[in-house]
Amino acid sequence: QVQVVESGGGLVQPGGSLRLSCAVSGTIFSYYTMGWYRQVPGKQRELVARITSGANTNYADSVKGRFTISRDNAKNTVYLQMNSLRPEDTAVYYCNTIQGGLPFHSWGQGTQVTVSP
């Protein structure tokens, strides 16, 4: 059974930084494209960054130049470095594997990121 466990969220002031981690177990991690998503109440979950098995990356326009996704296949972990955070980045952040352009496995509990003065 595949499990994903997100961590690293918290409260940060505008302009600050956070690094999120997502540990994946129960599958061949290196095989999958991985994605970081975020969701705010009343809105759909959105993909903010993804990284392929070959380490190619893509970002949503709203985070391009501020967020960096990376992966460590030896640790079965994907990271999201978030810099220059803005109040509109406030959300619960989730990670998942991606197949066919869609999230593939069950969602974890997510990690809350709050950007506020």
C-alpha positions in Angstrom: 0.0 0.0 0.0 1.4 3.4 -1.1 1.7 6.0 1.6 2.7 9.6 1.3 3.6 11.7 4.4 4.0 15.5 4.0 5.8 17.7 6.5 7.5 21.0 6.9 4.6 23.4 6.8 4.1 26.2 9.3 3.5 29.9 9.8 5.8 32.3 8.0 5.9 36.0 7.3 5.5 37.3 3.7 8.9 37.1 2.0 9.9 34.1 4.1 10.9 30.6 3.1 9.8 27.1 3.9 10.9 23.7 2.7 8.3 20.9 2.4 9.2 17.2 2.4 7.1 14.3 1.2 8.2 10.8 2.1 6.8 8.0 -0.1 6.6 4.3 0.8 5.1 1.2 -0.7 6.1 1.7 -4.3 9.0 2.2 -6.6 9.4 5.9 -6.0 12.0 6.5 -8.7 9.6 5.3 -11.4 7.0 8.0 -10.9 6.5 11.6 -11.8 5.8 13.4 -8.5 3.7 16.5 -7.9 3.1 19.1 -5.2 -0.5 20.3 -5.0 -2.2 22.8 -2.8 -5.8 23.5 -1.8 -7.6 26.3 0.0 -11.1 25.9 1.4 -13.8 26.2 -1.3 -11.3 25.8 -4.2 -10.1 22.9 -6.2 -6.8 21.3 -5.5 -4.2 22.7 -7.9 -0.9 21.4 -9.1 2.0 23.8 -8.3 5.0 21.8 -9.3 6.0 18.5 -10.7 9.2 16.5 -11.3 9.6 13.6 -13.6 11.6 10.4 -13.0 14.3 12.1 -15.1 14.2 15.2 -12.9 12.5 17.5 -15.5 10.4 20.1 -13.7 7.3 22.2 -14.4 5.7 24.9 -12.3 2.5 26.8 -12.2 2.9 30.4 -13.3 1.9 31.6 -9.9 5.0 30.0 -8.3 7.5 30.1 -11.1 10.8 31.6 -10.0 9.9 31.3 -6.3 9.4 27.5 -5.7 11.8 24.7 -6.6 10.8 21.0 -6.6 13.5 18.4 -6.2 13.7 14.7 -5.4 16.0 12.3 -3.7 15.4 8.8 -5.0 17.7 7.2 -2.4 15.4 8.6 0.3 12.1 8.1 -1.6 11.5 11.8 -0.9 10.3 14.8 -2.9 10.9 18.4 -1.7 9.4 21.8 -2.3 11.6 24.8 -1.5 9.4 27.8 -1.3 10.9 31.3 -1.3 9.5 34.8 -1.3 6.3 33.5 0.1 3.1 35.5 -0.3 -0.2 35.5 1.6 -1.9 33.9 -1.4 0.4 30.9 -1.0 -1.5 30.0 2.2 -3.0 26.5 1.7 -2.7 22.9 2.6 0.1 21.3 0.5 -0.1 17.7 -0.7 2.1 15.5 -2.7 1.2 12.6 -5.0 2.5 10.4 -7.7 1.3 11.4 -11.2 0.2 9.1 -14.0 -1.4 10.2 -17.2 -1.2 13.7 -16.0 -3.4 13.0 -13.0 -2.7 12.3 -9.3 -2.6 8.5 -9.0 -2.4 7.3 -5.4 -4.4 8.1 -2.3 -3.8 11.5 -0.7 -1.9 12.0 2.5 -2.9 14.3 5.3 -1.1 17.3 3.8 0.8 20.0 5.6 -0.5 23.5 6.3 1.4 26.5 5.1 0.2 29.9 6.4 1.8 33.1 5.2 0.8 36.0 7.4 2.4 39.1 9.0 
